């Protein structure tokens, strides 16, 4: 598990995303293409004619984080924004919750970090 310093700057690695708003609820949908990890994966994708495009739908908190990962905000800036814009009980402890979420996005190759 990798953690990133509060001064690290996350930046999105894809432009394949959309923002939707229904009433006061904002969501972000990220589309990414999954590549087979090995020949067996490739065979199974082909055998079952599986769609390689995956959609990841982020709730309002995730949308706030994703939109802030533009290469100009530090992890600390994003944590502050999340704390200001969302229910404190839902995101507490914000630094830990944010760190885990950013790590997950990084593992999916949706973010890169400038330290």
Secondary structure by P-SEA (a helix, b strand, c coil): cccccccbbbbbccccbbbbbcccbbbbbbbbbbccccaaaaaaaaaaccccbbbbbbcaaaaaaaaaccccccaaaaaaaaaaccccccccaaaaaaaaaaaaaaaaccccccc
